[in-house]
Amino acid sequence: MNPAEAYILNQIEPFRSILLQLQIIIETTLPNPQMLYKYKIPFYYIDKKPFCYLNVTKGYVDLVFWHGTHLQKHFSFLETGGRKHMKSLRYKKIEDIQHTVLIETLEEAYSVRHKKYYK
């Protein structure tokens, strides 16, 4: 088992279930995401470039988008958390995951990322 998977499986509930659900959705929505263990958390890379990361902090799971400042579609769901360039979706319980919002945000983030790196 790699350290990123261990991070997810070692979390207490409900965070483990949230992380596992997010992992499945990320890996089935995006083209060839690679989950690595960076900065002591699961970090997704696409084409060797950072895309998003998962972090359990302060009573919720934070799904943070690396180029979050460019996201517009579901702006009202995105949190800045005092960060300048990143935005995140936050989940306290598994029922908080709105699949349409999550999938559309992943797709938009991929599109933004693709435009940034592959002009």
C-alpha positions, -999 to +999 in steps of 0.1 A: +000+000+000+014+034-009+015+062+017-014+082+000-037+052+003-025+046+039-034+082+047-069+077+034-075+043+051-060+055+085-086+083+088-115+080+113-151+080+100-167+099+084-135+112+068-123+078+055-156+073+037-155+108+023-119+104+011-127+071-005-157+085-023-137+115-035-109+092-047-133+071-068-149+102-083-116+119-091-101+087-106-132+080-128-137+116-139-102+128-148-079+114-175-050+094-159-047+111-125-018+099-105-022+100-067+011+107-049+020+114-013+033+149-012+035+172+018+021+143+039-012+143+021-027+126-010-019+148-040-032+143-075-010+150-105-019+149-142+009+148-167+034+153-139+018+186-129-002+193-096-039+192-100-056+189-065-051+174-031-071+159-002-066+170+033-084+162+066-083+193+087-104+211+113-133+187+112-137+184+075-122+170+043-108+197+020-105+190-017-082+217-028-078+227-065-043+239-074-055+265-099-087+273-080-087+311-086-098+304-122-128+283-113-162+301-119-190+275-125-198+266-088-182+296-072-207+297-043-195+262-032-158+270-033-139+281-002-107+302-003-095+295+033-073+326+031-054+312+001-047+334-029-045+309-057-063+278-045-100+271-038-116+240-023-147+220-018-153+210+019-171+180+033-180+172+069-201+142+061-205+120+031-240+134+024-224+168+018-209+155-015-230+169-043-219+147-072-229+171-100-211+200-083-180+179-077-178+164-112-184+197-129-158+214-107-133+186-115-140+190-153-137+228-151-105+226-131-091+201-157-101+225-185-085+255-168-054+235-161-052+222-197-054+258-210-028+270-186-002+243-194-010+236-230-016+269-247 
